[in-house]
Amino acid sequence: MQIKQIARIAAVATALFAAQAHAATNLIVDGGFDIGSSFGTYNYANNFHGTMTGKGSPWTFSDASGVVNHAGAWGGVASTSTVAFIQNYNGFTSNTPTVSQTFSSSASAYTVTFDLAQRPGNHESLQVSLDGQILSGGLLTPAGASLTSYSYTVTGLTGTSHTLQFKGVNNSGAYDSSLFLDNVNVAAVPEPETYAMMMAGLALVGVVARRRKAQKAA
């Protein structure tokens, strides 16, 4: 096989590896809520109601949600980082706190990971959805005040615009409860055909390399 053909095969294999690496890229912008460092200690969504706007953040915060910047945060959860909070406060007649972001991708399957913690002594729950498809099998209730990692996979999505939403649900009836959210990551899951093509390309490169080695030894 000619060197030009080998080069083309190697280029295909390299492109497939690049596609795989791109698929693992976080599609969420500012998954660590670092943009909140410019907000001050606490930043609520327009005094608890409406949507936080004009802050330069790719996230949308509604009702009693926002960003905590290196503060005690009702138990010290955010003392060393910047995190989002989702607060249910029964002092309001209407309170549906959400944190959401819309991203672009043509993939049909995604892995969603994030860290979540409970305000000490609280029992607030979280509903996570991607394009309206609930990922946590219902409601997710973290056990304690330490950040715990969660991971879910969603399949069968269509289109190129997708919205990830975290919604606080106060099923415990607490007057004031909060969840803390950090390190949000959404990665596209490569289609099976991509893996097959990558493996086939690598196998072909290996065969060519062995043949050339054998020819030189002859």
C-alpha positions, -999 to +999 in steps of 0.1 A: +000+000+000+014+034-009+025+060+017-003+084+005-029+058+012-015+052+046-015+089+053-051+092+043-061+063+067-041+078+095-059+112+089-093+094+091-083+078+124-071+111+137-104+128+127-124+101+145-103+106+176-109+143+174-147+137+170-147+116+201-128+143+221-152+169+208-182+148+219-169+147+254-166+185+255-189+202+281-217+218+261-227+239+291-210+273+295-199+283+330-209+250+346-191+261+378-211+294+380-179+313+382-196+343+365-212+348+399-180+360+414-188+395+401-222+396+417-213+401+453-220+377+482-255+367+472-274+374+439-311+366+437-331+366+405-345+402+406-353+401+443-367+366+442-391+371+413-387+371+376-355+363+357-320+374+364-309+394+333-281+417+323-255+399+343-236+384+315-244+349+327-254+321+302-277+307+329-313+318+335-323+320+372-359+324+381-378+331+414-357+324+445-326+311+428-292+327+421-255+325+429-236+324+461-201+338+460-176+324+486-200+329+514-214+309+544-245+301+524-268+288+552-244+262+565-210+268+548-217+248+516-203+276+493-176+288+517-148+280+492-164+283+458-191+299+437-223+278+434-259+283+424-287+280+449-323+269+444-344+282+472-380+274+481-394+301+503-430+298+514-432+335+523-440+340+486-474+333+471-457+318+441-423+303+442-410+280+415-372+284+416-353+272+385-318+273+370-316+266+333-294+270+303-300+264+265-272+249+244-268+239+208-259+203+196-272+179+170-265+148+190-295+127+201-280+114+234-263+132+263-247+125+297-256+151+323-235+153+355-236+178+384-229+182+421-257+188+445-260+195+482-288+200+507-291+230+531-284+215+565-316+204+582-337+207+550-354+182+527-358+201+494-360+180+462-348+187+427-364+179+393-338+177+365-350+178+329-335+180+295-359+192+268-387+184+292-376+148+297-371+142+335-336+127+341-337+117+377-367+093+375-388+118+394-375+139+423-339+138+435-333+145+472-297+148+483-290+134+518-268+160+533-248+192+531-218+178+513-217+181+475-225+148+459-220+139+423-249+127+401-249+114+365-277+106+341-280+098+304-309+109+282-315+095+247-338+101+218-336+138+216-341+157+183-332+191+169-302+213+176-314+235+205-317+219+240-326+232+274-313+218+307-334+228+337-330+223+375-363+230+394-366+231+432-396+212+447-405+217+483-424+185+491-414+186+527-434+218+533-404+236+549-409+273+552-375+280+538-352+254+521-323+254+497-303+233+474-268+241+461-257+232+426-222+231+411-200+216+383-228+211+357-216+192+327-234+180+295-215+159+270-229+144+238-228+106+236-212+095+203-234+074+180-225+037+178-215+042+142-188+066+153-172+040+175-174+014+148-157+037+122-130+046+147-122+010+155-122+000+118-099+029+109-075+020+137-076-017+127-068-008+091-039+014+102-025-015+122-028-040+093-010-016+070+018-010+095+023-048+100+025-054+062+050-027+057+071-041+086+069-076+070+079-062+036+110-045+050+120-077+069+118-098+037 
